[in-house]
Amino acid sequence: MELPIVLTAGIVLLLLFCVGFIGIKIKIPGVILYILLGIVIGGLFTDNHLLYIAGEIGIILLFFMLGMEFPVKRLIQVAKKIAPAGFLDVLLSLGVTTAICLLFGLDWITAFLIGGIAYATSSSITAKMLESSKRMANPESEYMLGILIFEDLVAPIVVAILVGLTAGDGVTGLDFSIIVLKIVLLTVFAVLLGTKVFSKLNRFCDKYVTEDVFILFIVGIALSYGGLALYLDLSEVLGAFLAGIILAETKRTEPIDQLLLPIRDLLLPLFFLYFGTSIVFGEIPMLPLLIIVFVWSIIAKIIIGIVGGKWFGLSKKVSLRAGLSMTSRGEFSVIIASLATAPIALFSSIFILASATVGIVLFVYAPKITNKIYPKKIKVKETAAT
């Protein structure tokens, strides 16, 4: 007998609460546990359309709210400050990983897809770990958050390109140029809407932000611009992020955040749960490549911490601690992995779970490791001879 949809939804939410609560107690970010829960109950909810739609709305709201943190002026400032380290990150984490996959004989779209999965550090895992470990005031936190922000700017573009590339059987130079042109036009349109139209809606927001209907306006914008991106064969993540940039120009992001936060926190776990249900375990494909990509993904972030941290003005010790603390992969990797075919999806899922788990361990032990490598110098007081 099939359970009523309402009962099923209630059971799913209670299960998510249980694993999330366990995560709080044992200090493991919920992203990992939600995916594991999806794997466990996958046979019950595979291809559940309602679960998929709810999760999609959750991920759209996540990147919409992220985009609201970046008015156009701040976007330019952040990009300039962290750009050298950010481009090094793109080169090593995305570029070199893609090259490794090409050397193993993969086609360039699949290689780029795996490179995208290995690219972005998990913002949610890293930010929560910084907060829970009380390291937010440490000198490396500003640099780490800067890298996360840069990745948050680049990753939606990577996702959008991958959506376009994986939409057809073959991709020519012209096809790729059209994808890039669509991204540019969608971005320019968002900037113009934000600076020319929504920057003048301050009073409107102040007057109606407390009204019940206002949330329909905000969520409608997020879904519409995300949907427009999908209509153009791009990623809803990029569209949602750009919609957030549009709303950021109202300079009223705080009250809007307060409206959306409960909805996002309700729906976002369903995205990771749905991803977990889509994982079907079997023989691990391309195990040697998986091991090499996994090891390189950690080495790359450590190099970015050491070299980029030095460019940012950090000491060797603090730079190493930053690198060791940025190795977890999470939400963007999951989004990109959802575009993969079955064998690559399993490959990607194992990589993400392993990366997130090892990344958390390295984050916890980063201070001890750096203290071993760079021990504190004990100052010896010179005493005058008597």
C-alpha positions as CSV (number, residue, x, y, z in Angstrom):
1,M,0.0,0.0,0.0
2,E,1.4,3.4,-1.0
3,L,1.7,5.9,1.8
4,P,-0.1,9.3,1.5
5,I,2.2,12.1,0.2
6,V,1.7,14.1,3.4
7,L,2.7,11.2,5.6
8,T,5.8,10.5,3.4
9,A,6.8,14.2,3.6
10,G,6.4,14.2,7.4
11,I,8.5,11.0,7.8
12,V,11.2,12.5,5.5
13,L,11.4,15.7,7.5
14,L,11.6,13.8,10.8
15,L,14.4,11.6,9.5
16,L,16.3,14.8,8.3
17,F,15.8,16.3,11.7
18,C,17.2,13.2,13.4
19,V,20.4,13.0,11.3
20,G,20.8,16.8,11.5
21,F,20.5,16.7,15.3
22,I,23.0,13.9,15.4
23,G,25.3,16.1,13.2
24,I,25.0,18.9,15.8
25,K,25.9,16.6,18.6
26,I,28.9,15.0,16.9
27,K,29.9,18.3,15.1
28,I,29.6,16.9,11.6
29,P,28.0,19.2,9.0
30,G,24.5,18.1,7.9
31,V,25.4,18.0,4.2
32,I,27.3,14.7,4.6
33,L,24.6,13.1,6.8
34,Y,21.8,14.1,4.5
35,I,23.5,12.5,1.5
36,L,24.2,9.3,3.5
37,L,20.5,9.3,4.6
38,G,19.5,9.6,0.9
39,I,21.8,6.6,0.1
40,V,20.2,4.5,2.9
41,I,16.6,5.2,1.9
42,G,17.3,5.6,-1.8
43,G,15.1,2.6,-2.8
44,L,12.1,4.2,-1.3
45,F,12.3,7.7,-3.0
46,T,14.2,7.2,-6.3
47,D,12.9,9.6,-9.0
48,N,10.5,11.2,-6.5
49,H,9.3,14.3,-8.4
50,L,8.0,16.2,-5.4
51,L,11.3,15.6,-3.5
52,Y,13.3,16.8,-6.6
53,I,11.2,20.1,-6.9
54,A,11.5,20.9,-3.2
55,G,15.2,20.3,-3.3
56,E,15.6,22.5,-6.4
57,I,13.8,25.4,-4.7
58,G,16.0,24.9,-1.7
59,I,19.2,25.2,-3.8
60,I,17.9,28.1,-5.7
61,L,17.2,30.0,-2.5
62,L,20.6,29.1,-1.2
63,F,22.4,30.8,-4.1
64,F,19.8,33.6,-4.3
65,M,20.7,34.5,-0.7
66,L,24.4,34.1,-1.5
67,G,24.0,36.5,-4.4
68,M,22.3,39.1,-2.1
69,E,25.6,39.4,-0.2
70,F,27.2,40.9,-3.4
71,P,26.0,44.3,-4.6
72,V,27.9,45.1,-7.8
73,K,30.4,47.4,-6.0
74,R,31.3,44.8,-3.4
75,L,31.5,42.1,-6.1
76,I,34.2,44.2,-7.9
77,Q,36.1,44.9,-4.6
78,V,36.2,41.2,-3.6
79,A,37.3,40.1,-7.0
80,K,40.2,42.5,-7.1
81,K,41.5,41.7,-3.6
82,I,41.5,37.9,-3.8
83,A,41.9,37.6,-7.6
84,P,45.5,36.3,-7.7
85,A,44.8,33.5,-5.2
86,G,41.4,32.9,-6.8
87,F,42.8,32.4,-10.3
88,L,45.5,30.1,-8.9
89,D,42.7,28.1,-7.4
90,V,41.0,27.8,-10.8
91,L,44.2,26.8,-12.4
92,L,45.1,24.1,-9.9
93,S,41.8,22.7,-8.7
94,L,39.9,22.9,-11.9
95,G,42.5,23.1,-14.7
96,V,45.1,20.6,-13.5
97,T,42.3,18.1,-12.4
98,T,40.8,18.4,-15.9
99,A,44.2,17.7,-17.4
100,I,44.7,14.7,-15.3
101,C,41.4,13.2,-16.5
102,L,42.3,13.9,-20.1
103,L,45.6,12.0,-19.6
104,F,43.5,9.0,-18.4
105,G,41.7,9.1,-21.8
106,L,38.4,10.7,-20.8
107,D,36.6,13.0,-23.2
108,W,37.1,16.7,-22.5
109,I,33.5,17.3,-21.3
110,T,33.7,14.5,-18.7
111,A,37.2,15.6,-17.7
112,F,35.9,19.2,-17.3
113,L,32.9,17.9,-15.3
114,I,35.2,16.1,-12.9
115,G,37.5,19.1,-12.7
116,G,34.4,21.2,-11.7
117,I,33.5,18.7,-9.0
118,A,37.0,19.0,-7.6
119,Y,37.1,22.8,-7.8
120,A,35.1,24.5,-5.1
121,T,35.6,24.2,-1.4
122,S,32.3,23.6,0.5
123,S,31.2,27.0,1.8
124,S,28.7,25.5,4.2
125,I,31.1,23.0,5.7
126,T,34.0,25.4,6.0
127,A,32.0,28.3,7.4
128,K,30.3,26.1,10.0
129,M,33.7,24.6,11.0
130,L,35.2,28.0,11.4
131,E,32.3,29.1,13.6
132,S,32.1,25.9,15.7
133,S,35.9,25.7,16.2
134,K,36.0,29.4,17.2
135,R,38.6,30.1,14.5
136,M,36.6,32.9,12.8
137,A,38.8,35.5,14.6
138,N,42.0,33.8,13.4
139,P,44.1,35.7,10.8
140,E,43.5,33.1,8.1
141,S,39.7,33.3,8.3
142,E,39.5,36.5,6.1
143,Y,41.6,34.9,3.4
144,M,39.6,31.6,3.5
145,L,36.3,33.4,3.3
146,G,37.7,35.5,0.4
147,I,38.6,32.3,-1.5
148,L,35.2,30.9,-0.7
149,I,33.5,34.0,-2.1
150,F,35.7,33.9,-5.2
151,E,34.7,30.3,-5.8
152,D,31.1,31.2,-5.2
153,L,31.4,33.7,-8.1
154,V,33.2,31.3,-10.5
155,A,31.4,28.0,-9.7
156,P,27.9,29.1,-11.0
157,I,29.6,30.0,-14.3
158,V,31.3,26.6,-14.4
159,V,27.9,24.9,-13.6
160,A,26.2,27.0,-16.4
161,I,28.9,26.0,-18.9
162,L,28.6,22.3,-17.9
163,V,24.8,22.4,-18.2
164,G,25.2,23.8,-21.7
165,L,27.9,21.3,-22.7
166,T,26.0,18.2,-21.3
167,A,22.7,19.2,-23.0
168,G,23.7,18.0,-26.4
169,D,25.5,15.0,-28.0
170,G,28.4,17.1,-29.4
171,V,29.8,20.6,-28.8
172,T,31.5,22.7,-31.4
173,G,33.4,26.0,-30.9
174,L,30.3,27.9,-32.0
175,D,28.1,26.0,-29.4
176,F,30.6,26.9,-26.6
177,S,30.7,30.6,-27.8
178,I,26.9,30.7,-27.6
179,I,26.9,29.4,-24.1
180,V,29.4,32.0,-23.0
181,L,27.4,34.7,-24.8
182,K,24.2,33.6,-22.9
183,I,26.0,33.8,-19.6
184,V,27.3,37.3,-20.4
185,L,23.9,38.6,-21.5
186,L,22.2,37.1,-18.5
187,T,24.7,38.7,-16.2
188,V,24.6,42.1,-17.9
189,F,20.8,42.1,-17.8
190,A,20.9,41.3,-14.0
191,V,23.4,44.1,-13.4
192,L,21.2,46.6,-15.3
193,L,18.1,45.5,-13.5
194,G,19.8,45.8,-10.2
195,T,21.5,49.2,-10.7
196,K,18.8,50.9,-12.8
197,V,15.5,49.5,-11.4
198,F,15.8,47.7,-8.1
199,S,18.2,50.3,-6.6
200,K,15.1,52.6,-6.6
201,L,12.9,50.2,-4.7
202,N,14.2,50.9,-1.2
203,R,11.0,52.6,0.0
204,F,8.9,49.9,-1.6
205,C,10.8,47.2,0.3
206,D,10.7,49.2,3.6
207,K,6.9,49.6,3.3
208,Y,5.9,46.1,2.3
209,V,8.7,43.8,3.7
210,T,6.6,43.0,6.8
211,E,3.5,42.1,4.7
212,D,2.7,38.4,4.0
213,V,2.6,38.9,0.3
214,F,6.2,40.3,0.1
215,I,7.7,36.8,0.3
216,L,5.8,35.8,-2.8
217,F,7.5,38.7,-4.6
218,I,11.0,37.7,-3.4
219,V,10.7,34.0,-4.1
220,G,9.0,34.7,-7.4
221,I,12.1,36.8,-8.5
222,A,14.5,34.0,-7.4
223,L,12.6,31.3,-9.2
224,S,11.8,33.3,-12.3
225,Y,15.5,34.3,-12.9
226,G,16.6,30.8,-12.1
227,G,14.0,29.5,-14.5
228,L,15.1,32.0,-17.2
229,A,18.6,30.6,-16.9
230,L,17.2,27.1,-17.4
231,Y,15.2,28.3,-20.4
232,L,18.4,29.4,-21.9
233,D,19.9,26.0,-21.3
234,L,22.1,27.4,-18.5
235,S,22.1,26.6,-14.7
236,E,19.3,27.7,-12.3
237,V,22.2,28.2,-9.8
238,L,23.7,30.9,-11.9
239,G,20.2,32.5,-12.5
240,A,19.5,32.4,-8.7
241,F,22.8,33.9,-7.9
242,L,22.3,36.8,-10.4
243,A,18.8,37.3,-9.0
244,G,20.4,37.8,-5.6
245,I,22.7,40.4,-7.0
246,I,19.6,42.2,-8.4
247,L,18.0,42.3,-5.0
248,A,21.2,43.3,-3.3
249,E,20.9,46.7,-5.0
250,T,17.9,47.5,-2.8
251,K,20.3,47.6,0.2
252,R,17.6,45.7,2.2
253,T,19.2,42.3,2.3
254,E,18.9,41.7,6.1
255,P,15.1,41.7,6.3
256,I,14.8,39.7,3.1
257,D,17.3,37.2,4.6
258,Q,15.2,36.8,7.7
259,L,12.1,36.1,5.5
260,L,13.8,33.5,3.4
261,L,16.0,31.7,5.9
262,P,13.3,29.4,7.4
263,I,12.2,28.3,3.9
264,R,15.7,27.7,2.7
265,D,16.6,25.7,5.8
266,L,13.4,23.6,5.4
267,L,14.0,22.8,1.7
268,L,17.8,22.7,1.2
269,P,18.3,19.4,3.1
270,L,15.9,17.8,0.6
271,F,18.4,18.7,-2.3
272,F,21.2,16.7,-0.6
273,L,18.8,13.9,0.3
274,Y,17.6,13.6,-3.3
275,F,21.2,13.5,-4.5
276,G,21.8,10.7,-2.1
277,T,18.8,8.7,-3.4
278,S,20.2,9.0,-6.9
279,I,23.5,7.2,-6.0
280,V,23.5,3.5,-7.0
281,F,26.5,1.6,-5.7
282,G,28.3,-0.9,-7.8
283,E,31.8,-1.5,-9.0
284,I,33.8,1.7,-8.4
285,P,34.7,3.1,-11.9
286,M,38.2,4.3,-12.7
287,L,39.6,3.6,-9.1
288,P,43.2,4.7,-9.9
289,L,41.9,8.0,-11.4
290,L,39.6,8.5,-8.3
291,I,42.5,8.1,-6.0
292,I,44.8,10.4,-7.9
293,V,42.1,13.1,-8.2
294,F,41.3,12.8,-4.5
295,V,44.9,13.1,-3.5
296,W,45.5,16.0,-5.9
297,S,42.4,17.8,-4.7
298,I,43.9,18.0,-1.2
299,I,47.4,18.9,-2.4
300,A,46.0,21.7,-4.6
301,K,44.1,23.4,-1.8
302,I,47.2,23.2,0.4
303,I,49.2,24.9,-2.3
304,I,46.5,27.5,-2.7
305,G,46.7,28.1,1.0
306,I,50.5,28.4,1.2
307,V,51.1,30.4,-2.0
308,G,47.8,32.4,-2.1
309,G,48.1,33.1,1.7
310,K,51.6,34.5,1.2
311,W,50.3,36.8,-1.6
312,F,47.5,37.8,0.8
313,G,50.0,38.8,3.5
314,L,49.8,35.8,5.8
315,S,52.7,34.0,7.5
316,K,53.9,30.6,6.4
317,K,52.3,28.9,9.4
318,V,48.9,30.7,9.0
319,S,48.9,30.1,5.2
320,L,49.5,26.3,5.7
321,R,46.7,26.2,8.3
322,A,44.4,27.9,5.8
323,G,45.2,25.4,3.1
324,L,44.7,22.4,5.3
325,S,41.3,23.9,6.3
326,M,39.9,24.3,2.7
327,T,39.9,20.7,1.4
328,S,36.2,19.8,1.9
329,R,34.0,19.6,-1.2
330,G,30.2,20.0,-0.8
331,E,27.3,21.8,-2.4
332,F,28.7,22.9,-5.7
333,S,30.3,19.5,-6.2
334,V,26.9,17.9,-5.6
335,I,25.3,20.2,-8.1
336,I,27.8,19.4,-10.8
337,A,27.8,15.6,-10.0
338,S,24.0,15.6,-10.6
339,L,24.8,16.4,-14.2
340,A,26.9,13.2,-14.6
341,T,25.9,9.9,-16.1
342,A,25.6,6.8,-13.8
343,P,29.3,5.7,-13.7
344,I,30.7,9.2,-13.3
345,A,27.9,10.0,-10.8
346,L,29.1,7.1,-8.6
347,F,32.7,8.2,-9.1
348,S,31.8,11.8,-8.1
349,S,29.7,10.7,-5.1
350,I,32.5,8.7,-3.6
351,F,34.9,11.6,-4.2
352,I,32.6,14.1,-2.5
353,L,31.9,11.9,0.5
354,A,35.6,11.1,1.0
355,S,36.6,14.7,0.4
356,A,34.1,16.1,2.9
357,T,35.0,13.5,5.5
358,V,38.8,13.9,5.2
359,G,38.4,17.7,4.8
360,I,36.7,17.9,8.2
361,V,39.5,15.8,9.8
362,L,42.2,18.0,8.3
363,F,40.3,21.1,9.4
364,V,40.2,19.8,13.0
365,Y,43.8,18.9,13.1
366,A,45.2,21.8,11.0
367,P,46.3,23.8,14.1
368,K,48.2,20.8,15.5
369,I,49.8,19.9,12.2
370,T,51.0,23.5,11.6
371,N,52.3,23.7,15.2
372,K,54.4,20.5,14.5
373,I,55.8,21.9,11.3
374,Y,56.2,25.5,12.6
375,P,56.7,25.2,16.4
376,K,56.5,28.3,18.5
377,K,59.9,29.8,19.0
378,I,60.8,30.1,22.7
379,K,62.6,33.3,23.5
380,V,65.6,32.9,25.7
381,K,66.3,35.8,27.9
382,E,69.9,36.8,28.1
383,T,71.2,37.3,31.6
384,A,74.1,39.5,32.3
385,A,77.1,37.8,33.8
386,T,77.6,38.5,37.4
